[in-house]
Amino acid sequence: YIAAQLNVANGAAMPASVQTSFDAATAMLSSYTPAQAKALKNTNADKAKFTTLGFYLDQYNQGVTGPGHCSE
């Protein structure tokens, strides 16, 4: 999540699909304290959503989706 914020701050484009995931993650992170998020059971739908959003943002950060990996 923070890496995605930093990528955008450094000028990387964020496609609409990634922006949607980023916005959803922002909303979820503002709804849970870190302790509450950590305590979510594996069967909880929000835990699955956190995991899915993390996957999508990681794909963006790794250059799989979006503008690709930079040369630096």
Phi, psi and omega in degrees: 000308180293323177299321178296319177300316181293322177300315179294319179299332178270008173101003179288141175286145176241109179300158183304320181295322178287322178300321178299315178295318180298315179296320178295319178295319178301315180297317181293318180294333177278348180266343183233141167283162176304320180295320179295317179296318180296327183281352181297135179285154180300336181274355181284133182297324179291327176297317178297322180293318175304314181296315180296314179296321177299320178298312181298318179291325176295320177300320176295312182296330180274357178085009179288319175244158179088210187285355182091174182283139178280165183277352183278000000 
